[in-house]
Amino acid sequence: MSRLQLGVNIDHVATLREVRYRDLRHLPNAEPDVLQACREAETGGADQITIHLRQDRRHIQDADVRRLRDALDTRINLEMGLTEEIIAIALEVRPYSVCLVPEHRQEVTTEGGLDVAGQESLVTATTRRCQAVGIKVSLFIDPDARQIAAAARTGAEMVELHTGSFANAHGPARAQEIEKLVAGAHAAHAAGLVVNAGHGITTRNLGELFAVPHLHELNIGHHLVCRALSIGLTAAVAEMRDLMNRYPSAPEPHEVA
Ligand code: PXP
């Protein structure tokens, strides 16, 4: 049994740097240092560092991706939209994995899952290109049967189920969102996919996600960075790591070594 894996998304650390030093990143006083934040996340128990290189470069920069790739022992999961420019960078940098996400310039954060069913040939082709150079592929999708079936046909190793609707649902809708995630996890696992999840996960809502079977990895960013303001990033990650160790049935992944 492997423990439930924790991917720490450190985009917000880069966001803070960009707010002040967008044009002065080269200065020695530019802060905060994204690599330092990654090291703190590692110390706190992160199994993976997750970063999103967005088309508009609002937080993570190309130089960050290369620097982290060269400096970190922890595996890197690169979230990216389906644009040729970003795909080319991924193929060159070769992170451990990529997570294909939808990306719209005006959105505050990734909204909704990737429409794999609606662009299956593009997702399949991108998946193959990444796998050809040894990168594992995850698809960030809503827990929807049609998207899960399409994801399995692309040949991607993993799906990351979008937990944002669950995190933002209150009242009876919340139980419905959990049911969708439970059904989605069963379907994805049955289709041979490794099941990850992410978006909006906090120490407060994590326990409810324990009802979802077959989870291999969670990717968590916003809450950890917020919590870090009070107790520091290492402690925030350790706190989450500790709670995640209570996940009842972390399975052996199908094929993620
Ligand atoms: N997974 C994916 C694919 C994401 O796009 C994000 C947000 O960048 C996360 C996980 C982390 O979400 P949050 O910051 O809400 O924890």
Boltz pocket constraint, residues with backbone or C-beta under 6 A from the ligand:
constraints:
  - pocket:
      binder: B
      contacts: [[A, 9], [A, 11], [A, 52], [A, 79], [A, 99], [A, 101], [A, 109], [A, 110], [A, 140], [A, 160], [A, 197], [A, 198], [A, 199], [A, 200], [A, 201], [A, 219], [A, 220], [A, 221], [A, 222], [A, 223]]
      max_distance: 6.0
